[in-house]
Amino acid sequence: MLEIFFVIGFFLMLLLTDISVLGVLVVGSLAMLFAGLFVTAVKLLPWLLVALAAAWLWRAINKPTPPRSRFDSRMR
């Protein structure tokens, strides 16, 4: 509910400072878009760190065997 009030207040303040409605829609929409992307990235950051730690542990536990060349047995 507070988000709606923030958006309405943001648009009203842009209109009160004598910016055209088109400017309000373009600038306001872009500002809200980038703010929303930033907040989403911050909210997802802990889960990204958990996924990174899980991948690191998986690779540490399941070490791949080095590939053998088909010529190894002949080289000895």
N, C-alpha and C positions, 0 to 999 in steps of 0.2 A: 504494500500500500504506500509506503514511503517513497518507493521508486517512482510511482506515478506522480506523486506530489513534486518530486524533484524534477521530473521531465516537464511538467506543466509550469513550474516556477522558472525553469531554465528558459523555456520558450517565451514566457511572459516578460522576463527580464531582457531578453534580446529584442522583443517588440517594443518595450518601453524605452530602450536606448536608441530608438529610431532606425532599426535595421529592418529591411523589407521582409515580407513574409517568405519570399523565395529564399532570401539569405538565412532566415531563421530555420527553414526546413533543411537547406543544404548543409549549413554549418552545424546546426544542432544535430542533424542525423549523423554526420561524420564524427562529431565529438562523442556522441553516444555510442557509435559503433566501435571506435577505438577504445573508449573507456570499458565497454563490455568485453572486448577481446582481451584487454589487460587484466581485468578482474577474473575472467575465465582462466587465463594462463596462471594467475596466482593461485586460484582455487585448485587447479589440477597439478600444481608443482609437487605437492607431497606424494601423489599417486605416481607421478613420473619418476620420482626418486625411488619409490618402492619397486617399480618395474625395473629400473636400472640396477638396483641391488639384487633383485631376484635373478636377472640375466647374468650378473657377475658371479653370483653363487653357483648357478647352473653350469656355467662354463668352468668354474674352478673345480667343481665336483666331477664333472664329466670331461676330463681332459681328453682331447682327441689324440689318437695314436698317430705318429708321424707316417706319412704315406711311404710305402716301400716301392722302390723301383723294381721293374721286372728284371733288371740286370744285376740285382744285389747278389744272388746266389752264384753267378758266374764270376764275380769279381774276387771272390775269396780264394 
